[in-house]
Amino acid sequence: MKRVLAAFPHTNAKAALGELYALSDKEPEARRLAQKLQRNSRKEYVAPWLAAIYAALGDKDSAFRLLENALNERSSWILDLKVDPRFASARMGAFKTCCAA
């Protein structure tokens, strides 16, 4: 992934590395990369990709906040949210919250 990032230094490649860190139990590295992306948000669009890192870390509140930002910004990326496997646990959590009787 680091070689991909060197060849393609785009936000979504950086976020993919952050997700990989999170899923590999390298939480400090994932959080450092997420913070770096957050700082870059003043210069480039990061909301959905940053949300993916937080989802992988299990930080659903941050992930939902960023996804809500993407929705409010009318990001075309949000159309894939329903089927994106990176957010499966978040979808179940949202279902349990909204639909529990």
TIMARFI-739040 format. One record per atom (N, C-alpha, C, O, CB): x negated, y negated, z negated. Coordinates in nm, 4 decimals. Atoms other than C-alpha are relative to their C-alpha. Glycine has a CB too. Layout:
N
@u->X, v->Y, w->Z .
...
END
This chain:
101
@u->-0.0831, v->0.1194, w->0.0000 .
@u->0.0000, v->0.0000, w->0.0000 .
@u->-0.0873, v->-0.1254, w->0.0000 .
@u->-0.0520, v->-0.2259, w->0.0617 .
@u->0.0944, v->0.0000, w->-0.1214 .
@u->0.0893, v->0.1161, w->0.0010 .
@u->-0.2893, v->-0.2356, w->-0.0695 .
@u->-0.0552, v->-0.0280, w->0.1397 .
@u->-0.0750, v->-0.1437, w->0.1767 .
@u->-0.1155, v->0.0221, w->-0.0990 .
@u->0.0470, v->0.0204, w->-0.1379 .
@u->-0.4166, v->-0.1777, w->0.2861 .
@u->0.1094, v->-0.0625, w->0.0855 .
@u->0.0817, v->-0.1479, w->0.1697 .
@u->-0.0457, v->0.1335, w->0.0623 .
@u->-0.1122, v->0.0597, w->-0.0723 .
@u->-0.0719, v->-0.2580, w->0.4224 .
@u->0.0103, v->-0.1478, w->-0.0353 .
@u->0.0296, v->-0.2319, w->0.0525 .
@u->0.1328, v->0.0733, w->-0.0329 .
@u->-0.0091, v->0.1386, w->0.0462 .
@u->-0.0651, v->-0.5754, w->0.2140 .
@u->-0.1115, v->-0.0852, w->0.0596 .
@u->-0.0891, v->-0.2015, w->0.0933 .
@u->-0.0055, v->-0.0058, w->-0.1530 .
@u->0.1106, v->0.0744, w->-0.0598 .
@u->-0.4074, v->-0.6783, w->0.3468 .
@u->0.0289, v->-0.0323, w->0.1468 .
@u->-0.0082, v->-0.1390, w->0.1957 .
@u->-0.1308, v->0.0800, w->-0.0121 .
@u->-0.0320, v->0.0212, w->-0.1410 .
@u->-0.2807, v->-0.6401, w->0.7039 .
@u->0.1277, v->-0.0804, w->0.0199 .
@u->0.1444, v->-0.1461, w->0.1226 .
@u->0.0128, v->0.1326, w->0.0701 .
@u->-0.1314, v->0.0623, w->-0.0125 .
@u->0.0679, v->-0.7779, w->0.6394 .
@u->0.0342, v->-0.0699, w->-0.1318 .
@u->0.1155, v->-0.0197, w->-0.2095 .
@u->0.1091, v->0.1059, w->0.0372 .
@u->-0.0170, v->0.0657, w->0.1304 .
@u->0.0568, v->-1.0296, w->0.3519 .
@u->0.1320, v->-0.0762, w->-0.0142 .
@u->0.1327, v->-0.1937, w->-0.0507 .
@u->-0.1142, v->-0.0952, w->-0.0233 .
@u->-0.1314, v->0.0625, w->0.0096 .
@u->0.4294, v->-1.1023, w->0.3565 .
@u->0.0612, v->0.0310, w->-0.1358 .
@u->0.0211, v->0.1265, w->-0.2024 .
@u->0.0926, v->0.0484, w->0.1140 .
@u->-0.0653, v->-0.0148, w->0.1295 .
@u->0.6510, v->-1.1358, w->0.0511 .
@u->0.0567, v->0.1393, w->-0.0209 .
@u->0.0415, v->0.1957, w->-0.1293 .
@u->0.1099, v->-0.1017, w->-0.0142 .
@u->-0.0604, v->-0.1314, w->0.0218 .
@u->0.8328, v->-0.8083, w->0.1088 .
@u->-0.1062, v->0.1089, w->-0.0169 .
@u->-0.0807, v->0.2080, w->-0.0854 .
@u->0.0927, v->0.0353, w->0.1165 .
@u->0.1087, v->-0.0960, w->0.0229 .
@u->0.5006, v->-0.6186, w->0.1289 .
@u->-0.0537, v->-0.0131, w->-0.1428 .
@u->-0.0845, v->0.0871, w->-0.2074 .
@u->-0.1144, v->-0.0218, w->0.1025 .
@u->0.0441, v->0.0220, w->0.1384 .
@u->0.3921, v->-0.7761, w->-0.2005 .
@u->0.1010, v->0.0602, w->-0.0968 .
@u->0.0635, v->0.1236, w->-0.1954 .
@u->-0.0187, v->-0.1514, w->-0.0288 .
@u->-0.1051, v->-0.0548, w->0.0868 .
@u->0.7244, v->-0.6810, w->-0.3559 .
@u->-0.0003, v->0.1523, w->0.0039 .
@u->0.0239, v->0.2169, w->-0.0980 .
@u->0.1380, v->-0.0534, w->0.0418 .
@u->0.0072, v->-0.1463, w->-0.0090 .
@u->0.6898, v->-0.3247, w->-0.2266 .
@u->-0.1119, v->0.0527, w->-0.0887 .
@u->-0.0965, v->0.1571, w->-0.1521 .
@u->-0.0222, v->0.0450, w->0.1462 .
@u->0.1088, v->-0.0398, w->0.0897 .
@u->0.3572, v->-0.3028, w->-0.4103 .
@u->0.0452, v->-0.0140, w->-0.1454 .
@u->0.0140, v->0.0712, w->-0.2285 .
@u->-0.1273, v->-0.0856, w->0.0261 .
@u->-0.0527, v->0.0182, w->0.1350 .
@u->0.5281, v->-0.4419, w->-0.7215 .
@u->0.0951, v->0.1120, w->-0.0390 .
@u->0.0908, v->0.1603, w->-0.1521 .
@u->0.0706, v->-0.1338, w->-0.0111 .
@u->-0.0905, v->-0.1134, w->0.0251 .
@u->0.7989, v->-0.1750, w->-0.6938 .
@u->-0.0795, v->0.1274, w->-0.0247 .
@u->-0.0489, v->0.2047, w->-0.1155 .
@u->0.0968, v->0.0203, w->0.1187 .
@u->0.0837, v->-0.1184, w->0.0148 .
@u->0.5341, v->0.0913, w->-0.6519 .
@u->-0.0672, v->0.0016, w->-0.1369 .
@u->-0.0735, v->0.1058, w->-0.2022 .
@u->-0.1056, v->0.0055, w->0.1113 .
@u->0.0581, v->0.0090, w->0.1346 .
@u->0.3590, v->-0.0309, w->-0.9666 .
@u->0.1047, v->0.0368, w->-0.1054 .
@u->0.0778, v->0.1163, w->-0.1954 .
@u->-0.0553, v->-0.1428, w->-0.0265 .
@u->-0.1056, v->-0.0246, w->0.0993 .
@u->0.6876, v->-0.0273, w->-1.1593 .
@u->0.0375, v->0.1475, w->-0.0051 .
@u->0.0545, v->0.2042, w->-0.1131 .
@u->0.1242, v->-0.0844, w->0.0317 .
@u->-0.0390, v->-0.1401, w->-0.0063 .
@u->0.7769, v->0.3214, w->-1.0425 .
@u->-0.1125, v->0.0943, w->-0.0406 .
@u->-0.0889, v->0.2120, w->-0.0679 .
@u->0.0464, v->0.0337, w->0.1389 .
@u->0.1170, v->-0.0800, w->0.0390 .
@u->0.4242, v->0.4433, w->-1.1259 .
@u->-0.0409, v->-0.0265, w->-0.1443 .
@u->-0.1540, v->0.0017, w->-0.1840 .
@u->-0.1176, v->-0.0293, w->0.0930 .
@u->0.0270, v->0.0319, w->0.1405 .
@u->0.4491, v->0.3304, w->-1.4886 .
@u->-0.1173, v->-0.0964, w->-0.0177 .
@u->-0.1939, v->-0.0855, w->-0.1135 .
@u->-0.0275, v->0.1271, w->-0.0770 .
@u->0.1011, v->0.1053, w->0.0099 .
@u->0.2179, v->0.0358, w->-1.4242 .
@u->0.0727, v->-0.1328, w->-0.0186 .
@u->0.0617, v->-0.2247, w->0.0626 .
@u->-0.0929, v->-0.0033, w->0.1273 .
@u->-0.0854, v->0.1163, w->0.0250 .
@u->0.4504, v->-0.2195, w->-1.5775 .
@u->-0.0771, v->-0.1318, w->-0.0041 .
@u->-0.0311, v->-0.2295, w->0.0550 .
@u->0.0737, v->0.0185, w->-0.1297 .
@u->0.0707, v->0.1301, w->0.0024 .
@u->0.1869, v->-0.4887, w->-1.6515 .
@u->-0.0350, v->-0.0514, w->0.1407 .
@u->-0.0213, v->-0.1704, w->0.1689 .
@u->-0.1286, v->0.0123, w->-0.0827 .
@u->0.0328, v->0.0409, w->-0.1363 .
@u->0.0741, v->-0.4904, w->-1.2872 .
@u->0.1247, v->-0.0454, w->0.0749 .
@u->0.1214, v->-0.1441, w->0.1483 .
@u->-0.0679, v->0.1148, w->0.0754 .
@u->-0.1260, v->0.0369, w->-0.0651 .
@u->0.4340, v->-0.5004, w->-1.1661 .
@u->0.0473, v->-0.1367, w->-0.0476 .
@u->0.0903, v->-0.2192, w->0.0330 .
@u->0.1079, v->0.1059, w->-0.0276 .
@u->-0.0447, v->0.1296, w->0.0539 .
@u->0.5185, v->-0.7908, w->-1.3970 .
@u->-0.0895, v->-0.1143, w->0.0466 .
@u->-0.0409, v->-0.2235, w->0.0760 .
@u->0.0027, v->0.0041, w->-0.1532 .
@u->0.0907, v->0.1042, w->-0.0506 .
@u->0.2067, v->-0.9842, w->-1.2931 .
@u->0.0332, v->-0.0356, w->0.1439 .
@u->0.0358, v->-0.1532, w->0.1804 .
@u->-0.1464, v->0.0459, w->-0.0101 .
@u->-0.0345, v->0.0251, w->-0.1398 .
@u->0.2995, v->-0.9445, w->-0.9286 .
@u->0.1351, v->-0.0703, w->0.0107 .
@u->0.1520, v->-0.1591, w->0.0942 .
@u->0.0024, v->0.1317, w->0.0793 .
@u->-0.1310, v->0.0665, w->0.0000 .
@u->0.6612, v->-1.0429, w->-1.0010 .
@u->-0.0148, v->-0.1471, w->-0.0387 .
@u->0.0493, v->-0.2336, w->0.0209 .
@u->0.0975, v->0.0712, w->-0.0972 .
@u->0.0219, v->0.1396, w->0.0404 .
@u->0.5409, v->-1.3581, w->-1.1790 .
@u->-0.0653, v->-0.0801, w->0.1117 .
@u->-0.0317, v->-0.1965, w->0.1333 .
@u->-0.0870, v->-0.0063, w->-0.1262 .
@u->0.0645, v->0.0673, w->-0.1123 .
@u->0.3172, v->-1.4424, w->-0.8839 .
@u->0.1018, v->-0.0310, w->0.1099 .
@u->0.1013, v->-0.1403, w->0.1664 .
@u->-0.1145, v->0.0863, w->0.0560 .
@u->-0.1045, v->0.0235, w->-0.1002 .
@u->0.6097, v->-1.4013, w->-0.6441 .
@u->0.0957, v->-0.1096, w->-0.0451 .
@u->0.1398, v->-0.1911, w->0.0359 .
@u->0.0777, v->0.1293, w->0.0278 .
@u->-0.0888, v->0.1043, w->0.0531 .
@u->0.8263, v->-1.6173, w->-0.8709 .
@u->-0.0624, v->-0.1382, w->0.0196 .
@u->0.0065, v->-0.2331, w->0.0570 .
@u->0.0295, v->0.0245, w->-0.1503 .
@u->0.0686, v->0.1283, w->-0.0230 .
@u->0.5658, v->-1.8947, w->-0.8534 .
@u->0.0030, v->-0.0381, w->0.1480 .
@u->0.0148, v->-0.1558, w->0.1820 .
@u->-0.1462, v->0.0072, w->-0.0496 .
@u->-0.0021, v->0.0260, w->-0.1440 .
@u->0.5603, v->-1.8590, w->-0.4738 .
@u->0.1390, v->-0.0355, w->0.0511 .
@u->0.1541, v->-0.0790, w->0.1652 .
@u->-0.0518, v->0.1205, w->0.0749 .
@u->-0.1374, v->0.0254, w->-0.0454 .
@u->0.9380, v->-1.9017, w->-0.4611 .
@u->0.0225, v->-0.1455, w->0.0379 .
@u->0.1203, v->-0.1768, w->0.1058 .
@u->0.0986, v->0.0397, w->-0.1079 .
@u->-0.0125, v->0.1404, w->-0.0406 .
@u->0.8863, v->-2.2750, w->-0.4242 .
@u->-0.0380, v->-0.0187, w->0.1469 .
@u->0.0036, v->-0.1148, w->0.2117 .
@u->-0.0881, v->-0.0894, w->-0.0888 .
@u->0.0491, v->0.0105, w->-0.1368 .
@u->0.7175, v->-2.2081, w->-0.0884 .
@u->0.0644, v->0.0987, w->0.0961 .
@u->0.0701, v->0.0734, w->0.2165 .
@u->-0.1472, v->0.0194, w->0.0014 .
@u->-0.0576, v->-0.1023, w->-0.0868 .
@u->0.8880, v->-1.8947, w->0.0423 .
@u->0.1155, v->0.0706, w->-0.0702 .
@u->0.1270, v->0.0679, w->-0.1927 .
@u->-0.1074, v->0.1018, w->0.0421 .
@u->-0.1193, v->-0.0676, w->0.0519 .
@u->1.2068, v->-1.6942, w->-0.0005 .
@u->-0.0395, v->0.1327, w->-0.0637 .
@u->-0.1033, v->0.2160, w->0.0007 .
@u->0.1041, v->0.0228, w->0.1128 .
@u->0.0411, v->-0.1218, w->0.0710 .
@u->1.1637, v->-1.4197, w->-0.2609 .
@u->0.1138, v->0.0741, w->-0.0697 .
@u->0.0937, v->0.1870, w->-0.1143 .
@u->-0.1037, v->-0.0347, w->-0.1012 .
@u->-0.1056, v->-0.0533, w->0.0871 .
@u->1.4995, v->-1.3508, w->-0.4284 .
@u->0.0281, v->0.1492, w->0.0159 .
@u->0.0182, v->0.2212, w->-0.0834 .
@u->0.1256, v->-0.0744, w->0.0249 .
@u->-0.0358, v->-0.1430, w->-0.0059 .
@u->1.5974, v->-1.0078, w->-0.2895 .
@u->-0.1182, v->0.0919, w->-0.0256 .
@u->-0.1028, v->0.1961, w->-0.0893 .
@u->0.0598, v->0.0328, w->0.1348 .
@u->0.1168, v->-0.0856, w->0.0191 .
@u->1.2462, v->-0.8668, w->-0.2863 .
@u->-0.0453, v->-0.0003, w->-0.1455 .
@u->-0.0855, v->0.1031, w->-0.1987 .
@u->-0.1145, v->-0.0453, w->0.0906 .
@u->0.0335, v->0.0092, w->0.1417 .
@u->1.1739, v->-0.9907, w->-0.6365 .
@u->0.1011, v->0.0780, w->-0.0833 .
@u->0.0645, v->0.1408, w->-0.1826 .
@u->-0.0048, v->-0.1471, w->-0.0453 .
@u->-0.1037, v->-0.0771, w->0.0694 .
@u->1.5043, v->-0.8392, w->-0.7497 .
@u->-0.0319, v->0.1488, w->0.0038 .
@u->-0.0043, v->0.2205, w->-0.0925 .
@u->0.1381, v->-0.0261, w->0.0628 .
@u->0.0340, v->-0.1416, w->-0.0118 .
@u->1.3811, v->-0.5019, w->-0.6249 .
@u->-0.1064, v->0.0403, w->-0.1021 .
@u->-0.1011, v->0.1507, w->-0.1563 .
@u->-0.0488, v->0.0310, w->0.1415 .
@u->0.1014, v->-0.0292, w->0.1023 .
@u->1.0776, v->-0.5201, w->-0.8558 .
@u->0.0668, v->0.0108, w->-0.1359 .
@u->0.0425, v->0.1056, w->-0.2104 .
@u->-0.1104, v->-0.1092, w->-0.0023 .
@u->-0.0657, v->-0.0024, w->0.1307 .
@u->1.2943, v->-0.6043, w->-1.1545 .
@u->0.0928, v->0.1204, w->-0.0147 .
@u->0.1050, v->0.1764, w->-0.1237 .
@u->0.0786, v->-0.1289, w->-0.0216 .
@u->-0.0847, v->-0.1201, w->0.0051 .
@u->1.5365, v->-0.3242, w->-1.0667 .
@u->-0.0855, v->0.1230, w->-0.0296 .
@u->-0.0462, v->0.2081, w->-0.1093 .
@u->0.0774, v->0.0189, w->0.1337 .
@u->0.0896, v->-0.1137, w->0.0235 .
@u->1.2449, v->-0.0778, w->-1.0563 .
@u->-0.0534, v->-0.0003, w->-0.1430 .
@u->-0.0813, v->0.1055, w->-0.1994 .
@u->-0.1168, v->-0.0025, w->0.0994 .
@u->0.0450, v->0.0108, w->0.1389 .
@u->1.1325, v->-0.2073, w->-1.3966 .
@u->0.1131, v->0.0291, w->-0.0991 .
@u->0.0885, v->0.0447, w->-0.2187 .
@u->-0.0569, v->-0.1394, w->-0.0259 .
@u->-0.1144, v->-0.0218, w->0.0879 .
@u->1.4834, v->-0.1490, w->-1.5340 .
@u->0.0541, v->-0.1282, w->-0.0600 .
@u->0.1389, v->-0.1237, w->-0.1492 .
@u->-0.0375, v->0.0939, w->-0.1098 .
@u->-0.0443, v->0.1314, w->0.0486 .
@u->1.5341, v->-0.5232, w->-1.5951 .
@u->0.1187, v->-0.0444, w->0.0854 .
@u->0.1049, v->-0.1270, w->0.1756 .
@u->-0.1170, v->-0.1062, w->0.0056 .
@u->-0.1190, v->0.0246, w->-0.0816 .
@u->1.8880, v->-0.5357, w->-1.4586 .
@u->0.0474, v->-0.1446, w->-0.0068 .
@u->0.0989, v->-0.1971, w->0.0919 .
@u->0.1117, v->0.0915, w->-0.0434 .
@u->-0.0441, v->0.1393, w->0.0113 .
@u->1.9630, v->-0.8848, w->-1.5915 .
@u->-0.0740, v->-0.0893, w->0.0994 .
@u->-0.0126, v->-0.1701, w->0.1690 .
@u->-0.0214, v->-0.0516, w->-0.1431 .
@u->0.0785, v->0.0800, w->-0.0948 .
@u->1.6787, v->-1.0389, w->-1.3914 .
@u->0.0340, v->0.0376, w->0.1434 .
@u->0.0459, v->-0.0495, w->0.2296 .
@u->-0.1507, v->0.0186, w->-0.0251 .
@u->-0.0341, v->-0.0449, w->-0.1355 .
@u->1.7625, v->-0.8275, w->-1.0869 .
@u->0.1348, v->-0.0582, w->0.0428 .
@u->0.1475, v->-0.1093, w->0.1541 .
@u->0.0037, v->0.1549, w->0.0070 .
@u->-0.1324, v->0.0537, w->-0.0340 .
@u->2.1308, v->-0.9319, w->-1.0980 .
@u->-0.0053, v->-0.1508, w->0.0220 .
@u->0.0595, v->-0.2023, w->0.1131 .
@u->0.1011, v->0.0331, w->-0.1107 .
@u->0.0117, v->0.1459, w->-0.0152 .
@u->2.0377, v->-1.2997, w->-1.1429 .
@u->-0.0574, v->-0.0338, w->0.1377 .
@u->-0.0075, v->-0.1235, w->0.2057 .
@u->-0.0898, v->-0.0603, w->-0.1124 .
@u->0.0623, v->0.0253, w->-0.1289 .
@u->1.8146, v->-1.2879, w->-0.8360 .
@u->0.0905, v->0.0414, w->0.1162 .
@u->0.0947, v->-0.0258, w->0.2192 .
@u->-0.1326, v->0.0735, w->0.0089 .
@u->-0.0944, v->-0.0416, w->-0.1038 .
@u->2.0711, v->-1.0952, w->-0.6332 .
@u->0.1146, v->-0.0989, w->0.0129 .
@u->0.1629, v->-0.1251, w->0.1231 .
@u->0.0547, v->0.1394, w->-0.0303 .
@u->-0.1043, v->0.1023, w->-0.0050 .
@u->2.3330, v->-1.3510, w->-0.7272 .
@u->-0.0507, v->-0.1238, w->0.0739 .
@u->0.0234, v->-0.1857, w->0.1502 .
@u->0.0462, v->-0.0375, w->-0.1425 .
@u->0.0591, v->0.1114, w->-0.0744 .
@u->2.0957, v->-1.6221, w->-0.6020 .
@u->0.0013, v->0.0290, w->0.1498 .
@u->0.0357, v->-0.0575, w->0.2304 .
@u->-0.1440, v->-0.0268, w->-0.0478 .
@u->0.0013, v->-0.0381, w->-0.1415 .
@u->2.0579, v->-1.4326, w->-0.2744 .
@u->0.1408, v->-0.0087, w->0.0593 .
@u->0.1579, v->-0.0536, w->0.1726 .
@u->-0.0565, v->0.1429, w->0.0172 .
@u->-0.1388, v->0.0082, w->-0.0452 .
@u->2.4371, v->-1.4070, w->-0.2457 .
@u->0.0423, v->-0.1454, w->0.0188 .
@u->0.1021, v->-0.1804, w->0.1206 .
@u->0.0933, v->0.0699, w->-0.1000 .
@u->-0.0366, v->0.1419, w->-0.0085 .
@u->2.4852, v->-1.7783, w->-0.3163 .
@u->-0.0703, v->-0.0710, w->0.1154 .
@u->-0.0174, v->-0.1662, w->0.1727 .
@u->-0.0330, v->-0.0702, w->-0.1309 .
@u->0.0742, v->0.0574, w->-0.1124 .
@u->2.2207, v->-1.8588, w->-0.0554 .
@u->0.0430, v->0.0598, w->0.1330 .
@u->-0.0096, v->0.0241, w->0.2384 .
@u->-0.1490, v->0.0207, w->-0.0195 .
@u->-0.0527, v->-0.0675, w->-0.1181 .
@u->2.4132, v->-1.6396, w->0.1896 .
@u->-0.1089, v->0.0735, w->0.0787 .
@u->-0.1143, v->0.0684, w->0.2015 .
@u->0.0692, v->-0.1005, w->0.0900 .
@u->0.1070, v->-0.0780, w->-0.0606 .
@u->2.1127, v->-1.4210, w->0.2547 .
@u->0.0593, v->0.1161, w->0.0792 .
@u->0.1466, v->0.1873, w->0.0294 .
@u->-0.0978, v->0.0519, w->-0.1076 .
@u->-0.0487, v->-0.1128, w->-0.0800 .
@u->2.1741, v->-1.1731, w->0.5358 .
@u->-0.0466, v->0.1323, w->-0.0592 .
@u->0.0131, v->0.2365, w->-0.0323 .
@u->-0.0476, v->-0.0125, w->0.1456 .
@u->0.0525, v->-0.1201, w->0.0642 .
@u->1.9705, v->-0.9238, w->0.3333 .
@u->0.1036, v->0.0619, w->-0.0929 .
@u->0.1046, v->0.1836, w->-0.1114 .
@u->-0.1276, v->-0.0325, w->-0.0777 .
@u->-0.0967, v->-0.0481, w->0.0991 .
@u->2.2561, v->-0.8940, w->0.0836 .
@u->0.0976, v->0.1006, w->0.0622 .
@u->0.1601, v->0.1780, w->-0.0103 .
@u->0.0777, v->-0.1185, w->-0.0606 .
@u->-0.0901, v->-0.0943, w->-0.0666 .
@u->2.4575, v->-0.6991, w->0.3435 .
@u->-0.0430, v->0.1449, w->-0.0202 .
@u->0.0406, v->0.2352, w->-0.0177 .
@u->0.0070, v->-0.0310, w->0.1486 .
@u->0.0514, v->-0.1357, w->0.0204 .
@u->2.2344, v->-0.3957, w->0.2831 .
@u->0.0072, v->0.0457, w->-0.1449 .
@u->-0.0206, v->0.1618, w->-0.1748 .
@u->-0.1422, v->0.0082, w->0.0476 .
@u->0.0027, v->-0.0308, w->0.1430 .
@u->2.2749, v->-0.4074, w->-0.0929 .
@u->0.0845, v->0.1216, w->-0.0362 .
@u->0.0455, v->0.2008, w->-0.1219 .
@u->0.0475, v->-0.1194, w->-0.0787 .
@u->-0.0918, v->-0.1096, w->0.0331 .
@u->2.5638, v->-0.1611, w->-0.0991 .
@u->-0.0620, v->0.1377, w->0.0233 .
@u->-0.0255, v->0.2344, w->-0.0436 .
@u->0.1270, v->-0.0126, w->0.0818 .
@u->0.0586, v->-0.1304, w->-0.0335 .
@u->2.3509, v->0.1160, w->0.0509 .
@u->-0.1488, v->0.0095, w->-0.0323 .
@u->-0.2087, v->0.1154, w->-0.0132 .
@u->0.0207, v->0.0288, w->0.1463 .
@u->0.1436, v->-0.0007, w->0.0304 .
@u->1.9986, v->0.0197, w->-0.0597 .
@u->-0.0256, v->0.0886, w->-0.1214 .
@u->0.0250, v->0.0590, w->-0.2296 .
@u->-0.0524, v->-0.1446, w->-0.0258 .
@u->0.0207, v->-0.0929, w->0.1113 .
@u->1.8762, v->0.3081, w->-0.2781 .
@u->-0.0762, v->-0.0615, w->-0.1176 .
@u->-0.0697, v->-0.0093, w->-0.2290 .
@u->-0.0741, v->0.1212, w->0.0490 .
@u->0.0742, v->0.0636, w->0.1102 .
@u->1.6545, v->0.0739, w->-0.4828 .
@u->0.0929, v->-0.0575, w->-0.1060 .
@u->0.0513, v->-0.0811, w->-0.2195 .
@u->-0.0900, v->-0.1106, w->0.0540 .
@u->-0.0946, v->0.0608, w->0.0937 .
@u->1.9671, v->-0.0668, w->-0.6458 .
@u->0.1101, v->0.0961, w->-0.0433 .
@u->0.2130, v->0.0523, w->-0.0946 .
@u->0.0621, v->-0.1227, w->0.0622 .
@u->-0.1023, v->-0.0988, w->0.0367 .
@u->2.1598, v->0.2567, w->-0.7063 .
@u->0.0326, v->-0.0060, w->-0.1487 .
@u->0.1499, v->-0.0034, w->-0.1860 .
@u->-0.0466, v->0.1411, w->0.0372 .
@u->-0.0276, v->0.0031, w->0.1442 .
@u->2.1186, v->0.2396, w->-1.0844 .
@u->0.0700, v->-0.1290, w->-0.0395 .
@u->0.1535, v->-0.1288, w->-0.1301 .
@u->-0.1299, v->0.0155, w->-0.0801 .
@u->-0.0666, v->0.1271, w->0.0294 .
@u->2.2228, v->-0.1254, w->-1.0874 .
@u->0.1466, v->0.0051, w->0.0424 .
@u->0.2339, v->-0.0481, w->-0.0263 .
@u->-0.0720, v->-0.1165, w->0.0709 .
@u->-0.1398, v->-0.0114, w->-0.0443 .
@u->2.5352, v->-0.0443, w->-0.8866 .
@u->0.0810, v->0.0813, w->-0.0993 .
@u->0.1944, v->0.0449, w->-0.1303 .
@u->0.0079, v->0.0642, w->0.1397 .
@u->-0.0707, v->-0.0821, w->0.0984 .
@u->2.6318, v->0.2276, w->-1.1343 .
@u->0.0226, v->-0.0782, w->-0.1287 .
@u->0.1293, v->-0.0696, w->-0.1894 .
@u->-0.0784, v->0.1289, w->-0.0292 .
@u->-0.0164, v->0.0814, w->0.1202 .
@u->2.5705, v->-0.0079, w->-1.4242 .
@u->0.1079, v->-0.1039, w->0.0173 .
@u->0.1863, v->-0.1281, w->-0.0745 .
@u->-0.1300, v->-0.0674, w->-0.0365 .
@u->-0.1039, v->0.0978, w->-0.0278 .
@u->2.7879, v->-0.2724, w->-1.2609 .
@u->0.1356, v->0.0658, w->0.0052 .
@u->0.2338, v->0.0075, w->-0.0407 .
@u->-0.0279, v->-0.0722, w->0.1302 .
@u->-0.1265, v->-0.0722, w->-0.0054 .
@u->3.0584, v->-0.0133, w->-1.1951 .
@u->0.0483, v->0.0322, w->-0.1409 .
@u->0.1660, v->0.0133, w->-0.1719 .
@u->-0.0144, v->0.1290, w->0.0827 .
@u->-0.0389, v->-0.0350, w->0.1368 .
@u->3.0570, v->0.1019, w->-1.5572 .
@u->0.0459, v->-0.1234, w->-0.0766 .
@u->0.1391, v->-0.1164, w->-0.1568 .
@u->-0.1167, v->0.0673, w->-0.0737 .
@u->-0.0358, v->0.1240, w->0.0706 .
@u->3.0722, v->-0.2596, w->-1.6792 .
@u->0.1353, v->-0.0518, w->0.0443 .
@u->0.2184, v->-0.0891, w->-0.0385 .
@u->-0.1062, v->-0.1073, w->0.0228 .
@u->-0.1228, v->0.0623, w->-0.0494 .
@u->3.3525, v->-0.3762, w->-1.4543 .
@u->0.1203, v->0.0938, w->-0.0045 .
@u->0.2343, v->0.0481, w->-0.0129 .
@u->-0.0206, v->-0.0481, w->0.1412 .
@u->-0.1122, v->-0.0906, w->-0.0217 .
@u->3.5604, v->-0.0623, w->-1.4317 .
@u->0.0240, v->0.0962, w->-0.1164 .
@u->0.1098, v->0.1840, w->-0.1066 .
@u->-0.0229, v->0.0786, w->0.1255 .
@u->-0.0199, v->-0.0903, w->0.1137 .
@u->3.5317, v->0.1095, w->-1.7691 .
@u->0.1329, v->-0.0333, w->-0.0673 .
@u->0.1678, v->-0.1500, w->-0.0851 .
@u->-0.1180, v->-0.0110, w->-0.1019 .
@u->-0.1315, v->0.0227, w->0.0627 .
@u->3.8672, v->0.1553, w->-1.9350 .
@u->-0.0027, v->0.0364, w->-0.1457 .
@u->0.0986, v->0.0239, w->-0.2144 .
@u->0.1088, v->0.0802, w->0.0707 .
END
